[in-house]
Structure formats: C-alpha cells, structure tokens
Amino acid sequence: MAPKSSTSGKTSSLDKAGAKAVGFDRAAGSGKSTRVGQAPASTKAASLGRTASPDLPVSPDKAAGSARVAVARKSAGAGVAVEGGATSHGGELDRYDIAILQELQRDARLSNAELAARIGISAAPTWRRVKWLEEHGFITGYRAVIDRRKVGLGVLAFVRVDADRNTGVATRALEEAIRRIPEVIWCHYISGSGTFEVQVIATDLDAFSRLSLDVLLNLPNVKDIHTSFSLGEVKSAAALPLSHLRAKGSR
C-alpha cells in the first residue's frame, strides 16, 4: 500500500511525482522548484519581453539589456542622442560638437544630412546637437560674408575714439550712440590710450570725411578721434581656431 501523508491522509506528492515520472529540479538561488524541461519564470519572462518577478533571479545578460533599454529611454526623453558611441555631452563640448562648429564655420549652408555625413553620425542626433549649440550661445547666428569692394565700400578705417570723461553713465551713452551708426561694423572698449576702437567703412574718402565731421565728432562725450586707413586686407572673416577644444573633446 502506498504511504499516506501523516497530516492530510492523502498520497504524498513524491509518490505522485514518481507515478507520473516527472523529476524535480531546484531553481538556482530562488528557493522554488521547477519541473525538468520547464524554463524558469525569469527565462520565460525574458523570452516574452517581460520583466521577471522581483523574487526570481535575473541573468546578467538580461539585467544588462534592461539597463541599456532604461538608459536609451531616459536619454530619448531628455533629447540626448545615444548612438554608436556618440553619446552627447552633459554640458561640455565633445568631438562631435567641435566637428559641427568647424564644418559650419567653413560652410553654414550645409544641410543637416550633409553635416551629419561629414561628422560621422546620423541626422537626428546631429540636428539635436546643432540646436543645443544654438540654444547655449556657441552659435550666435548665420550670415553671408559680402565682399565690401563689390558693393562699393572701398574705404576701411580704424578710428580710436577718445572720451571726454569715463564715467559709467557717459560711457554707456556713447556705446548706445555708436551701436546706431550703420557704417561702424565693429567696436571694442579698449585699455590704454583712448576709450573705443571702431572699424568704419565708407564708399570713399569724401564720404568718410563727412561721417567723421557730422557723426563721429558729434557723438556724446567725445573729445577727439584718431584715424588710420587700411591699405589692404591680409586676412578677413577667418574661422575661429578650435584646436584647444579638440584635445579636451577627443573622447
């Protein structure tokens, strides 16, 4: 007669298992039994693309895969590109950002697809990187570089403007007045002798003379101006050097 369970009076599970010729195996580390030939719950969950229950062991490969998916989802939500080692920066320029700046300095008319092909990543992360560079002030604008001689602006002069007094209020008033002069194409507040150094363009010497008498000498708080004329351009509209960034962003 088959042995009875001391508590239930029923046939023991071991006898039933023996009658059915089914073996038992202990799942590694889980403390639970699984039938031979039956995949553990964690393996089944992995094959179905589901997350295993917290009390079941998860293989290292499964854990690594889940971590990669989590990082990808988090990065996508944050607008960060994760692609073939081209993970974007967290605030510092990397080699892809530097390449973008170099290419756009050479030719700002590049399409996003052309730019992506030149720097070596796909179009979507390239577009996001360009937007990031614009939003954070690395790229301040795009413009056409015009040959001034072709449009009849043959005179280029460097003018040092001496202020009568260098108080804060007087200097700010002079700055605002200089910004409103279209013939002044750049202006710097300088150290040493003088207050401002401005670059002025004009069609000819007569036009520059009129500009000096009618406009520059009548600026607020101006004591005197000193002018030097350009006799020829050696280098103009040059791209900014970025080699000092390339060493830092070469990861």
GULO-114594 format. One record per residue (C-alpha): residue number from 0; chain; y, z, x. Coordinates in steps of 0.001 Angstrom, whole numbers. Example, Ala and Ser with C-alpha at 12.3 -4.5 7.8 and 13.67 -1.06 7.14 Angstrom:
// GULO-114594
0	A	-4500	7800	12300
1	A	-1060	7140	13670
//
This chain:
// GULO-114594
0	A	0	0	0
1	A	3460	-859	1296
2	A	5502	2169	2406
3	A	8151	3361	-11
4	A	11686	4421	768
5	A	11968	8193	836
6	A	15192	8123	-1139
7	A	15054	5186	-3507
8	A	11362	4746	-4102
9	A	11794	1036	-3508
10	A	10250	-1261	-928
11	A	12158	-953	2348
12	A	14438	-3744	3491
13	A	12374	-4111	6663
14	A	9250	-4871	4643
15	A	11177	-7394	2568
16	A	12516	-8952	5730
17	A	9023	-9152	7165
18	A	7695	-10703	3952
19	A	10419	-13305	3995
20	A	10009	-13896	7755
21	A	13694	-13512	8356
22	A	14886	-11839	11587
23	A	17975	-9850	12171
24	A	20477	-10008	14936
25	A	23336	-7726	15756
26	A	26747	-9430	15887
27	A	28302	-8717	19253
28	A	30766	-5877	19067
29	A	31107	-5997	15272
30	A	28618	-3343	14213
31	A	27347	-5661	11435
32	A	24135	-7681	11045
33	A	23831	-11408	10550
34	A	20800	-13481	9834
35	A	19336	-15579	12613
36	A	20659	-19105	12393
37	A	23662	-17993	10319
38	A	27047	-18328	12036
39	A	29094	-15135	12331
40	A	32008	-14845	9914
41	A	34547	-15387	12689
42	A	32884	-18658	13716
43	A	32754	-19863	10117
44	A	36392	-18981	9635
45	A	37312	-20845	12811
46	A	35414	-23954	11700
47	A	37212	-23883	8360
48	A	40614	-23401	9999
49	A	40915	-19910	8516
50	A	41801	-16599	10095
51	A	38871	-14235	10617
52	A	38921	-10779	9048
53	A	40542	-8089	11201
54	A	37249	-6231	11676
55	A	35415	-9245	13110
56	A	35619	-10304	16775
57	A	37690	-13376	17636
58	A	36686	-15538	20566
59	A	39164	-16010	23438
60	A	39411	-19745	22664
61	A	40211	-19018	19026
62	A	42813	-16406	19994
63	A	44449	-18776	22462
64	A	44527	-21539	19875
65	A	46102	-19246	17310
66	A	48709	-18157	19843
67	A	49599	-21777	20594
68	A	49978	-22556	16902
69	A	52177	-19483	16413
70	A	54411	-20471	19340
71	A	54681	-24039	18087
72	A	55617	-22896	14573
73	A	58169	-20400	15894
74	A	59673	-22995	18219
75	A	59859	-25593	15477
76	A	61622	-23118	13201
77	A	64137	-22368	15931
78	A	64800	-26044	16663
79	A	63220	-25788	20124
80	A	61114	-28627	21482
81	A	57628	-27822	22716
82	A	56160	-30971	24123
83	A	54028	-31665	27161
84	A	55632	-29035	29355
85	A	59136	-29957	28205
86	A	59834	-26585	26623
87	A	63580	-26340	26208
88	A	65791	-23694	27734
89	A	66867	-20400	26324
90	A	70461	-20845	27447
91	A	70184	-22215	30987
92	A	70109	-25918	31787
93	A	66708	-27263	32809
94	A	65823	-30572	34460
95	A	65764	-32468	31155
96	A	69255	-31250	30214
97	A	70571	-32213	33636
98	A	68966	-35655	33335
99	A	70638	-36119	29943
100	A	74050	-35257	31398
101	A	73546	-37637	34310
102	A	72453	-40534	32112
103	A	75247	-40059	29564
104	A	77843	-39914	32340
105	A	76575	-43298	33532
106	A	76415	-44828	30060
107	A	77406	-42844	26957
108	A	76461	-45784	24721
109	A	72720	-45246	25237
110	A	70751	-44934	22025
111	A	68675	-41800	21568
112	A	65473	-43812	22104
113	A	66816	-45326	25346
114	A	67946	-41924	26571
115	A	64540	-40399	25771
116	A	62759	-43144	27715
117	A	64974	-42543	30749
118	A	64484	-38768	30919
119	A	60770	-38857	30097
120	A	60367	-37039	26772
121	A	60185	-38263	23185
122	A	63129	-39000	20909
123	A	63121	-35870	18700
124	A	63494	-33232	21456
125	A	65965	-35492	23254
126	A	68184	-35559	20163
127	A	67960	-31769	19789
128	A	68900	-31274	23431
129	A	71939	-33564	23135
130	A	73084	-31660	20044
131	A	72641	-28349	21890
132	A	74701	-29628	24844
133	A	77454	-30756	22466
134	A	77478	-27541	20433
135	A	77656	-25358	23553
136	A	80518	-27316	25134
137	A	78687	-29024	28009
138	A	79511	-32393	26431
139	A	83066	-32326	25124
140	A	83348	-35903	23884
141	A	82646	-39599	24383
142	A	85282	-42205	25151
143	A	85788	-45673	26568
144	A	87291	-45884	30080
145	A	90053	-48521	29978
146	A	91487	-50343	32969
147	A	95173	-49431	32721
148	A	96276	-52607	34535
149	A	94532	-54774	31957
150	A	96658	-53206	29233
151	A	99941	-53491	31166
152	A	100267	-49954	32576
153	A	100956	-50817	36197
154	A	102679	-47606	37357
155	A	100815	-44382	38061
156	A	102900	-41416	39237
157	A	102164	-37838	40230
158	A	105000	-35558	39158
159	A	105476	-31946	40175
160	A	107445	-30060	37567
161	A	109408	-27007	38714
162	A	110206	-24472	36020
163	A	113467	-22548	35985
164	A	111661	-19285	35244
165	A	107966	-18474	34955
166	A	107775	-16061	32077
167	A	104874	-16241	29664
168	A	106923	-17427	26692
169	A	108790	-20080	28715
170	A	105605	-21398	30330
171	A	103775	-21739	27003
172	A	106729	-23622	25517
173	A	106689	-26027	28472
174	A	102927	-26516	28151
175	A	103213	-27463	24495
176	A	106022	-29917	25200
177	A	104020	-31631	27977
178	A	100950	-31991	25711
179	A	103046	-34004	23245
180	A	104005	-36713	25791
181	A	101559	-39663	25495
182	A	102452	-41021	28944
183	A	101175	-37806	30561
184	A	97417	-38312	30914
185	A	96629	-35034	32654
186	A	98435	-31837	33590
187	A	97475	-28861	35723
188	A	99097	-25486	36150
189	A	99198	-25141	39943
190	A	99589	-22479	42598
191	A	102130	-22568	45400
192	A	105312	-24607	45089
193	A	106015	-25884	41596
194	A	104678	-24933	38209
195	A	102849	-28003	36847
196	A	101386	-31146	38377
197	A	101252	-34033	35901
198	A	99943	-37575	36088
199	A	102144	-40111	34323
200	A	101553	-43778	33536
201	A	104178	-46384	32638
202	A	104431	-50135	32321
203	A	106826	-50490	35300
204	A	109373	-48588	37380
205	A	112144	-49093	34849
206	A	110005	-47569	32115
207	A	109132	-44625	34372
208	A	112807	-44084	35218
209	A	113709	-43902	31548
210	A	110827	-41496	30886
211	A	111985	-39223	33712
212	A	115625	-39092	32589
213	A	115079	-38972	28836
214	A	111926	-36877	28578
215	A	110701	-35082	31707
216	A	114031	-33642	32843
217	A	114784	-32542	29295
218	A	111624	-30523	28874
219	A	112279	-26833	28081
220	A	112764	-24597	31116
221	A	112549	-27459	33668
222	A	114639	-27072	36811
223	A	113554	-30150	38789
224	A	110853	-32808	39183
225	A	109367	-34375	42328
226	A	107549	-37722	42070
227	A	105004	-39565	44213
228	A	103735	-43011	43227
229	A	100179	-44262	43572
230	A	99897	-47317	45827
231	A	96265	-47957	44884
232	A	93261	-46173	43406
233	A	90371	-45375	45723
234	A	88197	-43584	43191
235	A	88742	-43046	39494
236	A	86830	-41746	36454
237	A	83963	-40520	38613
238	A	80931	-38750	37165
239	A	80719	-35037	37866
240	A	78260	-34065	40631
241	A	75256	-32146	39257
242	A	73107	-31710	42358
243	A	73852	-27975	42436
244	A	72288	-27698	38960
245	A	69252	-29827	39817
246	A	67946	-27239	42287
247	A	68203	-24465	39679
248	A	66725	-26533	36862
249	A	63830	-28138	38731
250	A	61131	-26144	36965
//
